[in-house]
Amino acid sequence: MEEDKCIFPKCPKCKEGRLLPFSYGEDVFEKWKCSHCGHTINKR
C-alpha cells in the first residue's frame, strides 16, 4: 500500500485531484479548488 504524503485533502468529487487553497483577495484558506477537475469548495 502506497503511503499518502500529500498534505492537501483529496477532492470529494473526482477522488483523483487535490484541494488546493487559492484566493480572490480574501483569506487564502477560504476557497479551495481541485487540481484535477476544477471543483471549488468554499470553507465558510
MDAnalysis code that builds the backbone (N, CA, C; Angstrom):
import MDAnalysis as mda
import numpy as np

u = mda.Universe.empty(132, n_residues=44, atom_resindex=np.repeat(np.arange(44), 3), trajectory=True)
u.add_TopologyAttr("name", ["N", "CA", "C"] * 44)
u.add_TopologyAttr("resid", np.arange(1, 45))
u.add_TopologyAttr("resname", ["MET", "GLU", "GLU", "ASP", "LYS", "CYS", "ILE", "PHE", "PRO", "LYS", "CYS", "PRO", "LYS", "CYS", "LYS", "GLU", "GLY", "ARG", "LEU", "LEU", "PRO", "PHE", "SER", "TYR", "GLY", "GLU", "ASP", "VAL", "PHE", "GLU", "LYS", "TRP", "LYS", "CYS", "SER", "HIS", "CYS", "GLY", "HIS", "THR", "ILE", "ASN", "LYS", "ARG"])
u.atoms.positions = np.array([
    [0.846, -1.179, 0.000],
    [0.000, 0.000, 0.000],
    [0.895, 1.248, 0.000],
    [0.612, 2.163, -0.890],
    [1.407, 3.384, -1.009],
    [0.984, 4.387, 0.054],
    [1.978, 4.953, 0.746],
    [1.693, 5.933, 1.787],
    [1.401, 7.287, 1.153],
    [0.333, 7.916, 1.602],
    [-0.076, 9.216, 1.071],
    [0.646, 10.310, 1.844],
    [1.573, 11.014, 1.189],
    [2.366, 12.030, 1.865],
    [1.933, 13.451, 1.543],
    [0.890, 13.615, 0.768],
    [0.406, 14.944, 0.408],
    [-0.378, 15.543, 1.575],
    [-0.117, 16.821, 1.873],
    [-0.807, 17.462, 2.998],
    [-2.186, 17.982, 2.616],
    [-2.466, 18.072, 1.316],
    [-3.756, 18.585, 0.868],
    [-4.775, 17.464, 0.744],
    [-6.042, 17.738, 1.087],
    [-7.080, 16.691, 1.043],
    [-7.463, 16.312, -0.387],
    [-7.903, 15.073, -0.546],
    [-8.376, 14.615, -1.859],
    [-9.713, 15.265, -2.184],
    [-9.953, 15.462, -3.463],
    [-11.204, 16.051, -3.911],
    [-12.360, 15.082, -3.648],
    [-13.434, 15.551, -2.989],
    [-14.574, 14.666, -2.722],
    [-15.390, 14.356, -3.971],
    [-15.205, 15.139, -5.030],
    [-15.983, 14.944, -6.255],
    [-15.345, 13.901, -7.175],
    [-14.064, 14.112, -7.537],
    [-13.434, 13.210, -8.511],
    [-12.538, 12.162, -7.861],
    [-12.147, 12.356, -6.598],
    [-11.288, 11.429, -5.843],
    [-9.882, 11.283, -6.423],
    [-9.518, 12.088, -7.423],
    [-8.202, 11.975, -8.046],
    [-7.319, 13.174, -7.735],
    [-7.894, 14.370, -7.808],
    [-7.121, 15.582, -7.592],
    [-7.001, 15.928, -6.125],
    [-6.336, 17.030, -5.867],
    [-6.163, 17.538, -4.507],
    [-6.789, 18.913, -4.406],
    [-7.350, 19.218, -3.243],
    [-7.921, 20.535, -2.999],
    [-6.804, 21.479, -2.582],
    [-6.568, 22.491, -3.401],
    [-5.506, 23.455, -3.156],
    [-6.106, 24.814, -2.820],
    [-5.571, 25.506, -1.794],
    [-6.111, 26.813, -1.427],
    [-5.772, 27.873, -2.466],
    [-6.714, 28.753, -2.738],
    [-6.460, 29.897, -3.619],
    [-7.311, 31.067, -3.156],
    [-6.970, 32.248, -3.591],
    [-7.615, 33.440, -3.065],
    [-8.008, 34.401, -4.179],
    [-9.120, 35.086, -3.986],
    [-9.526, 36.204, -4.847],
    [-9.494, 37.482, -4.019],
    [-8.446, 37.661, -3.229],
    [-8.342, 38.832, -2.374],
    [-8.937, 38.609, -0.993],
    [-9.395, 37.392, -0.716],
    [-9.929, 37.060, 0.599],
    [-8.883, 36.230, 1.345],
    [-9.285, 35.644, 2.435],
    [-8.409, 34.746, 3.184],
    [-7.982, 33.600, 2.273],
    [-6.695, 33.281, 2.238],
    [-6.171, 32.280, 1.304],
    [-6.768, 30.886, 1.529],
    [-7.199, 30.569, 2.753],
    [-7.771, 29.245, 3.021],
    [-9.299, 29.244, 2.992],
    [-9.893, 30.276, 2.412],
    [-11.351, 30.366, 2.349],
    [-11.915, 29.553, 1.187],
    [-11.206, 29.548, 0.056],
    [-11.665, 28.814, -1.121],
    [-10.623, 27.769, -1.508],
    [-11.112, 26.602, -1.908],
    [-10.235, 25.503, -2.308],
    [-10.668, 25.012, -3.685],
    [-9.704, 24.707, -4.542],
    [-10.004, 24.257, -5.892],
    [-9.250, 22.965, -6.186],
    [-9.940, 22.018, -6.822],
    [-9.327, 20.735, -7.165],
    [-8.297, 20.914, -8.282],
    [-7.149, 20.274, -8.119],
    [-6.077, 20.361, -9.112],
    [-6.365, 19.504, -10.346],
    [-7.353, 18.617, -10.267],
    [-7.659, 17.714, -11.381],
    [-8.923, 18.128, -12.146],
    [-10.042, 18.275, -11.434],
    [-11.319, 18.526, -12.118],
    [-11.782, 19.981, -12.019],
    [-11.131, 20.800, -11.160],
    [-11.520, 22.203, -11.045],
    [-12.680, 22.464, -10.092],
    [-13.149, 21.434, -9.382],
    [-14.237, 21.576, -8.418],
    [-13.816, 22.576, -7.330],
    [-14.707, 23.501, -6.950],
    [-14.382, 24.538, -5.968],
    [-15.235, 24.360, -4.725],
    [-14.604, 24.550, -3.564],
    [-15.289, 24.452, -2.274],
    [-15.023, 25.724, -1.490],
    [-16.083, 26.305, -0.916],
    [-15.943, 27.441, -0.005],
    [-15.981, 26.899, 1.424],
    [-15.014, 27.275, 2.236],
    [-14.912, 26.772, 3.606],
    [-15.752, 27.573, 4.586],
    [-16.403, 28.653, 4.145],
    [-17.233, 29.438, 5.062],
    [-18.584, 28.825, 5.231],
])
